[in-house]
Amino acid sequence: DQQVKQNSPSLSVQEGRISILNCDYTNSMFDYFLWYKKYPAEGPTFLISISSIKDKNEDGRFTVFLNKSAKHLSLHIVPSQPGDSAVYFCAASYGSSNTGKLIFGQGTTLQVKP
Amino acid sequence: GAGVSQSPSNKVTEKGKDVELRCDPISGHTALYWYRQRLGQGLEFLIYFQGNSAPDKSGLPSDRFSAERTGESVSTLTIQRTQQEDSAVYLCASSLAAGAIYGYTFGSGTRLTVV
């Protein structure tokens, strides 16, 4: 029972263009969402998050959009850079003040071509 | 330390042997999590520790898996009688407090290969 799904295993974009990574979830009780980036042989690092009371959060080149009715979130990277090439995981949490246990998607491998 | 430290970074073991994985969280972080990532899959929650509270063991896949944490410091994840399906990267993360809003800091993981 995959509660958080990233249906695209991989994405390839040209440097300077927009990268859009998608994530769907099934549990309407999730109220906090995060994106992590992972390079090979390293642990995931936090990128950006969004609370369910918002529909958009922006941090530099990274913007996360949340569509609660569709149970869908997306991460936009503009402009994409070769250093953004990594695996991106979306994650969801039951209650921002709860245990903090995160449910992760399968990941999307982003390749940004110079 | 400055980050979350995990050891060993790689472990190859024979099927049926026991293994112990270690995690040193960031000093002062009260919450500690273990996840694993099997090949081609996402991160799978295993267990969570918060201070002196009873751990949340709901993600442990079988009774061969156990974990301990001493106070708010080191944690060890033990897998007994390892099986090939236990092969994965085991990731430890710590957080300043319980709650997703505090964010996790992950270690680099232990790659376990059961042959």
Interface residues (C-beta under 8 A of the other chain):
Chain A: V4 Q6 Y32 L34 Y36 A41 E42 G43 P44 T45 F46 S49 S51 F89 A91 S93 S96 S97 N98 T99 G100 K101 L102 I103 F104 G105 Q106 G107
Chain B: V4 A31 Y33 Y35 G40 Q41 G42 L43 E44 F45 Y48 Q50 D56 L91 A93 S95 A97 A98 G99 A100 I101 Y102 G103 Y104 T105 F106 G107 S108 G109
